Amino acid sequence: MNPRRFLAFAALALATALPAAAQDLWLHVKVDEQGGENARVTVNLPISLVESMLPLIEGAKEIEDGRIVIDDTDVEIEDLRRVLASLTDSPDATFAEVETDDERIVFFKDGAYLRVETDASAEGTEIRARFPIAVLEALLSGPENQLDVAAALRALAAHGPGDLVTVRDHDATVRVWIDDLPEAGE
Amino acid sequence: MTRAARVVTALGLALLMAFVGTGVALAATVMASGVVTVDVRETGPGGRRVVVPVPAAILDLGLGVATLAIPAAELRQLRAEAAPFQPALAALARGIEECPDATLVEVVTDRESVRVVKRGSTLVVDVDAEDGQVRLALPARTLTRVARFLSA
């Protein structure tokens, strides 16, 4: 096959496959409560549907076209952009580690991810969070003091399947992840 | 067969075909547009059950009639108020319509449960509580039509 034709074919295949892949991805949230009313919450939503729901979030004046406006916050979005840019350019490393008598929090870069992990605290809470850097960049890509949630969702869809957040403590477990299955698997 | 009998038979057959044809056309319309169903059951002794099935085609017709029945100024105001949400509502309706079958939301506790399920072309909301059960089945296309009504 002519190399130019092959490249054109590959580009066309990629262009058609990417949106389809994004459309096929699902955002899952699963909360299991132990104790109380033993609530079990499961949310399975196509990412494209989540994106379309963003402007519908009722009463949130700060949300406009999927962008969240942040005012009167201690942290400026511009500062976060600078921090993220420096983290993105740096090699894998642990950036912060906070250790108290009953808790240890580690904040580190691991390839294309920023990760936050805590060891079980006195209350038994253990957190594992993994944020794709591309998604954080998209989130901070809004104009001025705005977070662009819609762009973050698109970046999340482009990033593909994987766990985002897991929280375990003595009375509940929470898991947030993305995959290509409509129903939440175990 | 006399000529009169032949004419009466022909008229009878024509009427029968008209009735059957109308029935088939009506059934096809109902099948194509789906049925909105509200099913309420009270639990406990003497609990009642109310089932209200409404062909979505009638709702569509209702939206069409509403366009004519609602005074133009009020319709304009309604659409103006809905305008900020209309694109999102249309996108949401389209998303639900195109979304594959799945349990979209499920909340289960020891005492009650709520499920929102996409099944075929229908969105089903099931609420199961101690004092009763409610099931709403809504053709996904109906949401799209409501969104379209608000934008027209």
Chai-1 contact restraints between the chains, C-beta under 6 A:
chainA,res_idxA,chainB,res_idxB,connection_type,confidence,min_distance_angstrom,max_distance_angstrom,comment,restraint_id
A,E37,B,T109,contact,1.0,0.0,6.0,A-B,restraint_1
A,E37,B,D110,contact,1.0,0.0,6.0,A-B,restraint_2
A,N38,B,D110,contact,1.0,0.0,6.0,A-B,restraint_3
A,A39,B,T109,contact,1.0,0.0,6.0,A-B,restraint_4
A,R40,B,V108,contact,1.0,0.0,6.0,A-B,restraint_5
A,V41,B,V107,contact,1.0,0.0,6.0,A-B,restraint_6
A,T42,B,E106,contact,1.0,0.0,6.0,A-B,restraint_7
A,V43,B,V105,contact,1.0,0.0,6.0,A-B,restraint_8
A,N44,B,A102,contact,1.0,0.0,6.0,A-B,restraint_9
A,N44,B,L104,contact,1.0,0.0,6.0,A-B,restraint_10
A,L45,B,L104,contact,1.0,0.0,6.0,A-B,restraint_11
A,P46,B,C99,contact,1.0,0.0,6.0,A-B,restraint_12
A,S48,B,G95,contact,1.0,0.0,6.0,A-B,restraint_13
A,L49,B,G95,contact,1.0,0.0,6.0,A-B,restraint_14
A,L49,B,C99,contact,1.0,0.0,6.0,A-B,restraint_15
A,S52,B,A91,contact,1.0,0.0,6.0,A-B,restraint_16
A,S52,B,L92,contact,1.0,0.0,6.0,A-B,restraint_17
A,S52,B,G95,contact,1.0,0.0,6.0,A-B,restraint_18
A,M53,B,L92,contact,1.0,0.0,6.0,A-B,restraint_19
A,P55,B,A88,contact,1.0,0.0,6.0,A-B,restraint_20
A,L56,B,A88,contact,1.0,0.0,6.0,A-B,restraint_21
A,P182,B,P100,contact,1.0,0.0,6.0,A-B,restraint_22
A,P182,B,A102,contact,1.0,0.0,6.0,A-B,restraint_23
A,E183,B,A102,contact,1.0,0.0,6.0,A-B,restraint_24
